[in-house]
């Protein structure tokens, strides 16, 4: 069938898609230190220099959010594997944030080693939002170089990547550096207050949570005439599992992060899932599934029912419905019903900006923010994706200790891609019941 291309490309379809109303609370571990390894910034005083790793819509948006969060922020370096992305991002940021844009031609890097050049530049903070496979490796490299880090979700795509995330969290704490997660729902006032009331018992004991992340296919990128196979897969990376981790890890991770937060960061005992591809075919859709459903079981009987879909002309929306013994919470609408009826009517903010405010406040006050929850919030998504691909029920320990990888641990344009399209133009996909994850 002829693939239908999404109308918005990466310059407009940014990480805000379907999440403009999403919000969340600052549930981060704050590491105090009177003696930072880097200079301490006076509030509103010294300039904080940032660099971008990735120049697509997601990192371009993150950079502008960072500049909106703090007038003292200057963008001084950036990179991407594609020249046209660097050029487009530079033009957009310069036009919208001219007073804080300071990237000269010598600090606009192109190529698979560009991340090293950004980290090696005179930057204080590195923003990482590129193909998700590289998030853990780039985060660790930046922290090892003494840079503060903001890293988008998902923070890894497989269990080995999660291990690097855990090492990175420990490294940030040892070096007294910020490591802030792009799981932005933790930072919005309405969700913060709603979650506080859940934890205070407004809906009683949680018995079940329904999570939905339903939308059309995201950021579809067509093959360009000059693309090699590897270049095409990097260009269209959302739709290749070895680069993105597929949609439970890529999208539903937002919902699963909120579910863990509601359950006071308790992880599930086991999970099983149903998933596959039913309507999105052709090379444009790579090797990812177009629908997933995962059930997470807790030892105390609590269940999380989590669903995501990337199909055209279907019911859509993002929601978190938390059900308790005394009532129900619609988290993103900041509403509780049952024995207590309550609707949030306080101030509203942007999680996309407030996450950067927390980062820069941590730098300026000498009290770095480390988002420790990022490891388990990503791992629960990885666990669900593994359950869907394999068709198996997995325990938390089995998933965490698995050697499963979605593909090679890294990549560049010179390597052979893990998968190539067949004669019909389709890439081979995971087969539940046959795909091995343990």
N, C-alpha and C positions, 0 to 999 in steps of 0.2 A: 504494500500500500504506500501511497505517497505521503511522506511525513509532513506534518503541519508545523510550521516554524512559529515559535512564540513571537509576539509582536515587539516585545521589548528586548534590547540587547543589554550587555553588561554595563553600558554607560548610564542606563536608566533603571534596569532591573537590579537594584542593589540589595544588600542584606536587609533592607527595610521591608521588602515585599512580604505582604501578609502579616507583618509584625509591628505595624505602626502603633497599634494599641497595646502591644505586649509590654509588660513591665515587670520589675522585680526588685528584690531587696538586697542590700549590701550585706551579704553573709560571708564575709571574707575574713581570713586570718590576717591580723595586722601585726607585723613584726616591728617591735620598738628597737631603736638603736640611737645612741647619742653620737656615734661615730660611724657615719656612712663611708663606704669605700669611695664614693664619688662626692662631689661638692654638694653642700646643702644650699638649697635655693630659698631666698627670702620670699615670703608670700607676695606675689604680684611683682617681684623684682626681676631677678636674672632671667635671661632668655633660656628656654628649654628647647634644644634642637632635636627634631625628630627625623627619622628616615623610614621609608616605606619599602617593604619587601612584597612585591605584587603591585600591579598598577591597573587591575581591572576595576569594576564598579565597586566591589566590596572594600578594597583597600583605599580607593579614592574617597569613598564615603567616610571611612574611618579616619583618614587624615583630616578631612574638613571638620568632622565632629571634634577631633582633638583640638583643632585651632579654635573652634567655637567655644570649647570648654575653658580655654585659658588664653588670654590676650598675649601672654609672654611666649607662646609656642611659635616656633619657626620650622617650616619644612625645608630641609637642606639637602636631602639625598633620596633617591628612589631607584628601583630596578624592576624589571620584568623580563621574561624570556622573549617577548615580542616588542619590536621597535614601535609599532603602531599603537600599542597600549601605553607605552611610556609617553609618546607624543600626545595622545588624546588626554591622558590624565594630567600631564603638565598644563595643557591648554585650559582644561576645565578648572583646575585648582587655581591657576594664576588669574583667571577671569573672575572667580568667585571670592577668592581670599587673597587679593593682591598684596596687602600689607604684611602678610605672614608667609608668603611664598618666596623662597630664596634658593631654588635649585638651579645652579648653573649647569652648563652643558657637560662639564667635567664630572658632575655628580648625578647624571641621569644614565644609569648603567643598563646594558642590555646583554642577556645571555644567562645560561644556567648557573654561572658562578657569580652573578650579580649580587646575590645575598651576602657573599663574603665582602664585597666592596662596600656595600651599605654599612655592614657591621664595622668594617674597618675605617669608616669615615668619622669625622668629628661630630658624632651624634650622641645624645644622651639617652634617647628612647628609640626603640625599633618597633614599628607596627608591622605585624605579620598577618597577611591575608592573601593567600595564594592557593595553589592546589594543596588540598588538605594533607596529603601524604607527607609534605615537607614541614608541617607545623611543629612537630616535636623536635626535629633535628635543628631547625632554624632557631627555635626558642632557646634550646640549650647552647647553641653556638653564640648567640647574642649575650646570654647571661655569663658565659665563660669569658667573654670579652669585656665584662663589666658594664653592660648596657641594661637599662630597664626595658621591660617587654610588655607590649599589648599583643595578644594573640587571639585570632578569631577562632570560633568553633568550626568543626570539631577539632579538638586538640590532638587527636590521633585517630587512626582509622582501623587499627588492629591491636591485639594484646601486646605485641612487642613495642608498638608506639606508645601505648599507655605506660609501659615500664619507663620509657624515656621521659614521659610527662612527670611521673612520680620522682624521678631523679632530678628533673628540672625544678620542681617545687622545692625539694630539699636544697638544691643549689641556690635558688633565690633567697631562701631564708638564711643560709650560711653567709652569703655575700651581702646581705642587707639591701637587696634590690627588689623593685616592684615586678610582679608577674601578674598581670591583670587579664582575666578571661573575657572573651567577647560574648559570653552567655548573658546578654544584656538584661534579661528579665529580672535579674537580682537587684537592679538599680532604679526601678521606677517607683515613685512614692505610693501610688495606689495599690500596687501589688505588695509592696513592703508592708503596708498597714493591714491589708487583707490577710496576708500570711501570718502576721503577728496575732491577729484575732483567731485564726485557725489554731495556732500553737497555744493560745490562751483558753481553748476549749469551746469556741463559739459553735462548732458543729459536732461536738462530742469527739468520740474516737473515730478516726478514719477507718472505713471498711473497704472502700474501693475508689479508684480514680480512673476516669475516662479521659484519654488524651487524643487529640485530633490535629493533624497538620495535612490539610488536603488542598491541592492546587493543581494548576496546569503544569506541563513540563517547564523546567526552569532554565533560563539562559542557554538556549540552543544556539550553537555556533556551527555554521556550515563550513565544509572543507574549502580551502582556497586553492586555486590552480597550482600554485608553487609548493604547497604543503607536502612534506614527507608524511608517512603514516604517523610517526612519532609527533611531529609538529601538529598534525590535526588532532591527535588525542590530547595534547597539552592545550590546544585552543579550545576544545570542547570538553574540558576535563570534568565537569560536573557529571557527565554521562559515562564515565569510565571508572569502574569500581576501584581499580588499583590507585587512582588519583584522588577519588572523592570518598570512597567507603560506602557508596550507595546512600539511599535516602533516609533510612533509619538513623544512620550516623550523621548524615549531612543536615537533615531538617528536623526530624523528630527528637533529636538531642535537646532542642530548646524545651520541649514539653517534658521530657524525661528529667531534665535538670530541675524543673519546677516540682515534679512529683517527688523527687528525692528531697528537695527542700521542705516540702510539706510534711514528709515522713521523717524529718529531722536527720536527714542524710543517711538513713538506714538503707542498706542495699538488699536486693531481693535474693531469695534462696535459689530460684530457678526460673527458667523462661522457655516458652515454646512459641513458634510463630507460623503463620501461613502467608505465602507471598509468591509473586511471579510476575510475568509479563503477559498482558492480555490484549492490549490495543496499540501500544506505541512501538512500531517496528521500523527498521531501516537504520542505516549507519548513523543518522543524526542522533539516535537514542543510545548509541554505544552498547554497553553490556549490562546496564542497570535494570532492575525491576521497575515496574510502574505502579505496584501496589504492595503494601505490607500491613500485616496486623501481628502484634506481639502481645502475649499475656505473660505478665511477671507475677510470680507467686512469692509471698512472704510466709515465714514460718508461723506467724500469728494469724494467718488466714486472710490478710489484706491482699488485694489484687490490683494491679495496674493493667488496664486495657488500652493499648496504644495503637493508633492507626495512622498511616500516612499514604498519600496517593499523589501521583504526578500524571494525571490523565486529563485530556481536553473534554469539555462539555459535561462535566460531572459536578456533583455537589462539592463545594469547597468551604474552606474556613479553618481557622485556628482556634482551639478551645481547650480549656482545662476544667473539667467538672470533678470536684472533690466531694465525695459522699461520706457522711458521718452518721453516728448513731443519733444525733440531735438535729441534723439539718444538712444542707447542701451549699457548696460554694461554687459560683461561677467566677473563677479567679481573674480572668482578663477583663471582665466587666465589674470587678471589685464589688461583688454582691454576695450576701449570705442570706439564705431563707431557711425557715424551720422554727425551732423554739425561739431563736433570735432572728429578727429580720433587720438587716443592716445594709446600707449602701454608702460607699465611700464618697465623700464630697469635699475632700481636701485638695491641696495643690497637685497639679500634674506636671510631670517632667519627662524628658527624653532619656531613656536608658542608654541610648547610643552616645549621648553627650555626657551623662552623669557617670558612666563608667570611666571616661577619660578624666573627669573632674576628680574622681577618687584616685586615679593614677597620679595626677599632677600634685594633688594635695599631699599624697604620700611622699612624693619626692621633695616638695617644698618644706614639709614639716619634719623631714627626717624619720618618718614612720612608714616605711614601705608597706604596700598592700600586696599580699600574696593570696591568690584565689585558690585555696587548697581543694575546694569542692570540684574543680575542673576535672580532676582525674576520675573520680567515681561517676560524675555526670556523663563523661564521655564513654567510660567503660560500660555503663548500662546500655548505651546505644549500640556499642560494638557487640555486646552480648546478644542483643535482639537481632542485629543483622546476621550474626553467625547462626542463630537459631533458624532464621528464615532461609538462609542459603542451604543449610544442611537438612532441614526438616526434623532435626533432633530437639529433644528437650535437654537443655544444658543447665548445670548448676553454676552458681557464681564462681566457685573455685575452678571448675573445669574451664570456663571461659577465660578467666584471668590467667591461668597457667598454660593455655593453649599456645602452640607455636604457629598457629594459622596466620598467614599473611594474605592480603588481597592481591599482592603482586610483589615486585622487587622493593627493597627498602628505600630506594631512591631512583633517580633516572635523569637522563639528558637526551638531547636530540640525536646523539650518535648510537644509542643503544637500540636493540630490537624490541619492539613493543611486546608486552605479554600476550596480547591477542590481536588478531587481524581478522577482517571481515571475510565471510564465506562467499560463495558464488552468488547468493541471493542478496548480498549487501548487509546481512545481519552478522553481528559479532556473537560468538558463543557465550552463553550465560550460565550462571549457576543452576544446578538441577537438584532440587530438594530430594533427599533420599539417596543421592549419589555423591554430592559435593561433600568433601571431608573437611571438618574444621577442628578435629581433635586428633 
